[in-house]
Amino acid sequence: MVVRPFFAHVDGSQAYLEGELARHQPDLVILTVTTFPFAHTTIEAGFRQRFGDRAGGAYHRVASGLDEATRNRGPLARSINRGSRALAKRLLPSGVSASYAAALDGTLTAIRCLARLEQVDAIVFHGFVRVPTRTGGALSAQGQLIRSFLAAVSATAAEVRIPFLNMQQRAGGIPANWYMPDGLHVTPQAHQEIAATLLRSLREMNLMARTEAP
């Protein structure tokens, strides 16, 4: 099994995808799609937009160092992590990594690229994300974008006859304890369930053998 990062919203993503497919010639491709680039703001993205890539990279190193020192290291360390992040969100600029249009166009282009490969089985996979709502339960503008994105992905996957596995539609919804306290990152338990869901679906579609080493 070969795992490669793929960011559909960045320049050159199509050429990168085609190059990786040609290099590895897989039997099965699982394309993971995400709403994160356009639906969630980050301080790193805000730094890059306002001050440039060097400043964004510097913030990334500081934030990664803080996480390494405090995340999953006991109650006091977790409190420091949460407090630092909350303060940073209030004081520092934030922004999205990409526009909705760029993320959607890149994702749909990638799906159509996979559909052209006659000798390759493909699955489009989306895990889950907390969809923001307004007071009263109506979807926020951000939530409407997420729903619109997933609907477009589902329609395009159906059009080119590629299965779309979307855990957002999980029966019973997504348990609250699958999210970290920040409401964005997911817990180890959630990661285990994501893997189990994907493997179960591969078996149901008789594709399991394609993920196993000879």
Secondary structure as UniProt FT lines:
FT   TURN            8..9
FT   TURN            11..12
FT   HELIX           13..24
FT   STRAND          28..32
FT   HELIX           36..39
FT   HELIX           43..51
FT   HELIX           53..70
FT   TURN            71..72
FT   HELIX           75..91
FT   HELIX           100..115
FT   TURN            118..119
FT   STRAND          121..126
FT   TURN            135..136
FT   HELIX           141..159
FT   TURN            160..161
FT   STRAND          164..166
FT   HELIX           167..169
FT   TURN            171..172
FT   HELIX           176..178
FT   TURN            181..182
FT   HELIX           188..204
FT   TURN            205..206
FT   HELIX           208..211
//
